[in-house]
Each structure stands twice: as C-alpha cells, then as structure tokens.
Amino acid sequence: MSNALPLTARAFWGLIVRDSRVLAREAVPFALRTLMNPLLFVFVFTYVLPKVGGAGIGAGAPSGPGFATVLLPGLIAVSIFFQGIAAVALPLSTELGATREIEDRLMAPVAIWVVALEKVCFSAVQSIIAAIAVFPLVYWIPATPPVITFNWPLLVLVVILASLAAGSMGLVLGTIVQPRQIGLIFSIVVLPVTFLGCVYYPWAALTTVRWLQIGVLVNPLVYVSEGLRAALTPDVTHMSIPIVLGAITIVFVALTWLGIRTFTRRVIT
C-alpha cells in the first residue's frame, strides 16, 4: 500500500505532463476558444451598446458602470464553465470513439478512476487559465470600467470549485454522448445555460419573474456567477455565500461520481 501511492502519484503526474504537451501544441486553438466569445460579448455589451445608448436590458435599463459591473463576474463564470466542459468533453468523445485513443491512457499503472479524475483536474487548470486570460478583457474594454472590490480568499475558492465542477460536467457529457452528437449537445446546452445562468443580471433581479427565479436554480452556472459577484462586486446583490459554495461543491461531487461511473463503463465495454 505504501508503494502504491507514490506510483499512482507519479503516473498521475505523467498524465498531466502528457496533456500539457498536447495543449502546448494546440496553443492557438486554445487561445481562440478561450478569448473569442468573451471578447465579442464584452465589446458589444459594455462598449458598443453604452456608446450608442442602447445598453438597456430589462427593467432599470442598466448601462455604463452599472451594467459592466454586473456583467464582469458573469462573463468570467461563462469562460470558466465552458472552457472546463469543452476541455474534457470534446477530446474525450473522440478518444472513446472509433480511434479508441483512450486505451493509451489506460495503460498507465493506475486505477481507471484516476485517469478520469486526471481529466477533470487538467480541465480545471485550463478553466483557471481562461479566467485569468479573460479578466483583462472584461475590465479594460468597457466604456466605463466596472467597480471591483476583491475578496481574494472567496475568489480563489469559487474559481477552483467552479473549474472542478465544469470539468466534472465535461466528463459526464463526454462519456454519455456519442462523438457525432457532441456538437449538437453543446449547441443545445450552451445557449440556455448561458442566458439563464445569471450572467447578464443578478439572480435577485428575477424576483418579478418568480417561476423563472426558482427554475434557474437547477443551473450550476447560476451559482458560479453569483459566487464571483460576491467575490468581485459585493455591492451588487448576490446569493448567500454558503449557499453558493455548497451548491457548487454538490455539483462537483455528484457529477464527478457520475462521470467516473460512466467513464468506467465506457472504457470497459
């Protein structure tokens, strides 16, 4: 038992190094995937629309610093979430397909669940990189910069938990969706989750649409957006911090458990 742990740790690190080399070879696609959508969103919503006087969205017509401040945590949340999902689901659906590239990874001297967990952890690293890369865009591009008050411990905790939760969701999608359907699933999932994930408005703003306010609570992105609001823009109304952290943790644990089960089933069959 004492010898098994160092061996597992070395094998796990070897998988991380292998994935890092693959990512380095795909640095340009990774950068485009990470930056393009946030760049377009922040440019249109916080620069173009305020400049032309058309930034009113919903009741209260937020614009200028108010809208930029509300939007900043949401866009970072989107970047974390979908970078993490894509980093696992897209390559995994291919590896489990006809090429069976996953068999190379399974030759590592570790349990199958360790291979699955490594994918979640490595995708979390990419999500954290995405959050760091996107922040300058959403801060400097708006016509009027957002008002930010950093709560560093909370920010670090939310980003790490959100990145792990996103990776676990990617693991589930990558193992239950056929390779030819993965693009369709993303098109079906991405838009509803984004627009109903409290990205462009705080959850409290949905009070006037009570049924929707309750319905969006099944969306994990809601808790990531609200957690980042608490960490970056505490003056904007946000959910209770314990509720946010508890919900993200539950999502991570539940989806990791499910993802490991579906991953194991796929590679064995």
Secondary structure, DSSP 8 states (H G I E B T S, - for coil): -TTHHHHHHHHHHHHHHHHHHHHHHTHHHHHHHHHHHHHHHHHIIIIIHHHHT----STT---HHHHHHHHHHHHHHHHHHHHHHHHHHHHHHHHTSTT-THHHHHTSSS-HHHHHHHHHHHHHHHHHHHHHHHHHHHHHSSSS-------HHHHHHHHHHHHHHHHHHHHHHHHHS-GGGHHHHHHHHHHHHHHTTTSSS-GGGGGGSHHHHHHGGG-HHHHHHHHHHHHH-TTS----HHHHHHHHHHHHHHHHHHHHHHHHHHHH-
